[in-house]
Amino acid sequence: MLLIIGWVIVIAVVFGGFVVSGGHLAALLHPVKLLMIVGAAFGAFVASSSPAALKAAAKAVPLALKGSKYPRKVYLDLLCLLYDLLNKIRKDGLISIEDHVERPAESAIFQAYPGLASNHVLVDFICDYLRMMVSGSMDPHEMESLMDQELETHHQENHIPVDLLTKMGDSMPAFGIVAAVMGVVLTMSSLHLPPTELGPMIGAALVGAFVGILFGYAIIGPIPVAIQQRQLDETKALEAIKATLLATAGGSAPAVAVEHGRKVVFHAVRPSFSELEEAVRAPRG
């Protein structure tokens, strides 16, 4: 939503300033130039991608238009879910959660948090490492190393669409110059025309550079930045799970372990200590 608001501000300021200065919007209306620049940038985008990267970019772009999927309540629910799982381990032993991590869709603990139960990234991350803890096949240091590797892979995958869209935005001013140069070439081949006809042709050539710069930095440029911010929210949730489980593997009690996870979350959406304490003690519906 903020992305759209930002676009509206840019368009209002740029075009409004042009009109206030005495310009006519019709002078900037050159659909062919826009088609050339956007089309060339998109063609280069496709040429530099793979089918998997294109699919990832198509899934990532809507993230920029939506609000964060990880408000404070999601982090609070995540920490409560972890507390419930770890508390069951403390009371009944590691083997007691085997069915829960093997079939989370049927688990009463997971289903108590429907917003999280449908988040397969978080659920799979929790279940994979709890499953390792149940099997006892990995010490805390090995598990931490494996978590770091998985998070690094997750980070690299997230950066594929971000990098592609960033390069697309960066290329648009250059394609704007290409369109401007083609307009100049067209103008130079028409020097026999009177100044009243040459003027609009020169203006049209300059519009190409204007469109390329505007779209590159004000329209396309903010998209990968917004996507990266949304992806970071998910990464923080995974890091909170990592911190909580590693604290548990190190012998911390459930209340202390989830405090490790709480401290990882950004301050703006981090539940307070008392808020978390109250939530973990509340009865589950």
C-alpha positions in Angstrom: 0.0 0.0 0.0 2.8 2.4 0.9 4.4 1.6 -2.5 1.2 2.8 -4.3 1.1 5.9 -2.1 4.7 6.7 -2.9 4.0 6.3 -6.7 1.1 8.7 -6.4 3.3 11.3 -4.6 6.0 11.0 -7.2 3.5 11.4 -10.1 1.7 14.3 -8.4 4.9 16.2 -7.6 6.7 15.6 -11.0 3.8 16.2 -13.3 2.1 18.8 -11.0 5.4 20.7 -10.9 5.6 20.5 -14.7 2.1 21.9 -15.1 2.6 24.7 -12.5 5.7 25.7 -14.4 3.6 26.3 -17.5 4.1 22.9 -19.2 1.4 21.0 -21.0 0.9 17.3 -20.1 0.2 16.5 -23.8 3.8 17.3 -24.5 4.9 14.4 -22.3 2.4 11.9 -23.8 4.4 9.7 -26.1 3.2 6.1 -25.7 5.7 4.7 -28.3 8.6 6.0 -26.2 7.1 4.3 -23.1 6.6 1.1 -25.0 10.2 1.1 -26.3 11.8 1.8 -22.9 9.6 -0.6 -20.8 9.6 -3.2 -23.5 13.4 -3.1 -23.9 13.9 -3.2 -20.1 11.5 -6.2 -19.7 13.2 -8.0 -22.6 16.6 -7.6 -21.0 15.0 -8.8 -17.7 13.8 -12.0 -19.4 17.1 -12.5 -21.2 19.0 -12.4 -17.9 16.6 -14.7 -16.1 15.9 -18.4 -15.8 12.4 -19.9 -15.7 12.7 -20.4 -12.0 13.9 -16.8 -11.5 11.0 -15.5 -13.5 8.6 -17.5 -11.4 10.2 -16.2 -8.2 10.0 -12.6 -9.4 6.3 -13.1 -10.4 5.6 -14.3 -6.8 7.7 -11.6 -5.2 6.2 -8.5 -6.9 2.8 -8.8 -5.1 4.7 -8.7 -1.8 5.7 -5.1 -2.6 2.1 -4.1 -3.0 0.9 -5.7 0.2 1.5 -4.9 3.8 3.7 -7.1 5.9 2.5 -10.6 6.6 4.4 -10.5 10.0 2.8 -8.0 12.3 3.3 -8.1 16.0 0.6 -10.8 16.5 2.3 -13.2 14.2 5.5 -13.1 16.1 3.6 -13.4 19.4 1.7 -16.4 18.1 5.0 -17.9 16.9 6.6 -17.6 20.3 3.5 -19.0 22.0 3.5 -22.0 19.6 7.2 -22.6 20.4 6.5 -22.3 24.1 3.7 -24.8 23.9 5.9 -27.3 22.0 8.8 -26.9 24.4 6.6 -27.0 27.5 5.2 -30.3 26.3 8.8 -31.6 25.8 9.6 -30.4 29.4 6.6 -32.2 30.9 6.4 -35.4 28.8 9.8 -35.7 27.1 11.0 -35.2 23.5 9.2 -38.3 22.2 5.9 -36.7 23.1 6.0 -34.3 20.2 6.9 -36.8 17.6 3.4 -37.1 16.2 3.0 -33.3 16.3 6.1 -32.6 14.1 5.4 -35.5 11.8 1.8 -34.5 11.1 1.5 -30.8 12.0 -1.8 -30.5 10.0 -3.3 -32.9 12.6 -1.6 -31.5 15.6 -3.7 -29.7 18.2 -0.8 -27.6 19.2 -0.2 -26.3 15.7 -3.9 -25.9 14.9 -4.3 -23.7 17.9 -2.6 -21.1 15.8 -4.3 -21.3 12.4 -2.5 -18.3 11.0 0.8 -20.0 11.5 -0.4 -23.5 10.6 -0.8 -22.4 7.0 2.7 -20.8 6.9 4.6 -23.8 5.5 8.0 -22.0 5.6 7.8 -21.5 9.4 6.1 -24.8 10.1 8.6 -26.9 8.1 11.5 -25.1 9.7 10.2 -25.8 13.2 9.3 -29.4 12.5 12.6 -30.2 10.7 14.7 -29.2 13.6 12.4 -30.6 16.3 12.5 -33.9 14.4 16.3 -33.8 14.7 16.1 -33.1 18.4 13.7 -36.0 18.8 16.0 -38.4 16.9 19.0 -37.2 19.0 21.2 -37.4 15.9 22.7 -34.0 16.1 24.4 -31.9 18.9 23.6 -28.2 19.3 26.6 -26.9 17.4 25.9 -29.1 14.4 22.3 -28.0 14.4 23.3 -24.4 14.6 25.6 -24.9 11.6 22.8 -26.5 9.6 20.4 -23.8 10.5 22.9 -21.2 9.4 23.3 -23.0 6.0 19.5 -23.2 5.5 19.1 -19.5 6.4 21.8 -18.5 4.0 20.2 -20.5 1.2 16.9 -18.9 2.1 18.6 -15.5 1.9 20.1 -16.3 -1.5 16.8 -17.5 -2.9 15.1 -14.4 -1.7 17.7 -12.2 -3.4 17.2 -13.7 -6.9 14.0 -11.6 -7.7 15.4 -8.6 -5.8 18.6 -8.5 -7.8 16.8 -9.0 -11.1 14.3 -6.2 -10.5 17.0 -3.9 -9.2 19.0 -4.5 -12.4 15.8 -3.9 -14.5 15.3 -0.5 -12.7 18.9 0.4 -13.1 18.8 -0.3 -16.9 15.7 1.9 -17.6 17.6 5.2 -17.7 20.0 3.7 -20.2 17.1 2.5 -22.4 15.7 6.0 -22.0 18.9 7.4 -23.5 18.6 4.9 -26.3 15.1 6.2 -27.0 16.3 9.8 -26.8 19.2 9.1 -29.2 16.8 7.5 -31.7 14.6 10.6 -31.4 17.6 12.8 -32.1 18.5 10.7 -35.2 15.0 11.0 -36.4 15.2 14.8 -35.9 18.5 15.1 -37.7 17.0 13.3 -40.7 14.2 15.9 -40.7 16.2 19.2 -40.6 14.5 20.3 -43.8 11.3 20.8 -41.8 10.4 24.2 -40.3 11.3 24.9 -36.6 7.6 24.6 -35.6 7.8 20.9 -36.5 11.4 20.3 -35.4 10.7 21.6 -31.9 8.1 18.9 -31.0 10.4 16.2 -32.4 13.3 17.4 -30.2 10.9 17.5 -27.2 9.8 13.9 -28.0 13.4 12.8 -28.0 14.0 14.3 -24.6 10.9 12.7 -23.2 12.6 9.3 -23.8 15.3 10.2 -21.4 12.8 11.6 -18.9 10.6 8.4 -19.0 13.6 6.1 -18.6 14.9 8.0 -15.5 11.4 8.4 -14.0 10.5 4.8 -14.4 13.9 3.5 -13.4 14.3 5.3 -10.1 10.7 6.2 -9.1 8.5 3.4 -10.4 10.6 0.2 -10.7 13.4 1.1 -8.3 11.2 1.0 -5.1 9.8 -2.4 -5.9 12.8 -4.6 -5.0 13.4 -2.5 -1.9 9.9 -3.1 -0.7 10.2 -6.8 -1.5 13.4 -7.1 0.5 11.7 -5.5 3.5 8.9 -8.0 3.4 11.3 -10.9 3.0 13.3 -9.7 6.0 10.2 -10.0 8.1 10.1 -13.7 7.3 13.8 -14.1 7.9 13.4 -12.6 11.4 10.7 -15.1 12.2 13.0 -17.9 11.1 15.8 -16.4 13.2 13.5 -16.3 16.2 12.8 -20.0 15.8 16.5 -20.7 15.5 17.4 -18.8 18.7 14.6 -20.5 20.6 15.4 -24.0 19.6 19.2 -23.5 20.1 18.5 -22.2 23.6 16.4 -25.3 24.3 19.1 -27.5 23.0 21.5 -25.8 25.3 19.3 -26.6 28.3 17.2 -23.5 28.8 13.7 -23.7 30.2 10.8 -23.0 27.7 10.2 -19.5 29.2 13.9 -18.6 28.8 14.1 -20.1 25.4 11.3 -18.1 23.9 12.9 -15.0 25.4 15.9 -15.7 23.3 13.6 -15.8 20.3 11.8 -12.6 21.3 15.0 -10.7 21.4 15.8 -11.4 17.8 12.6 -9.7 16.5 12.8 -6.1 15.4 11.7 -3.7 18.2 8.8 -2.2 16.2 7.0 -5.6 16.1 8.6 -7.3 19.1 6.1 -8.4 21.8 6.9 -7.0 25.2 8.1 -9.4 28.0 4.9 -9.0 29.9 2.8 -9.4 26.7 4.5 -12.7 25.9 4.3 -13.9 29.5 0.6 -13.2 29.6 0.0 -14.9 26.2 1.8 -18.1 27.1 -0.2 -18.4 30.3 -3.5 -17.8 28.5 -5.7 -20.9 27.9 -5.7 -22.2 24.4 -9.1 -22.3 22.7 
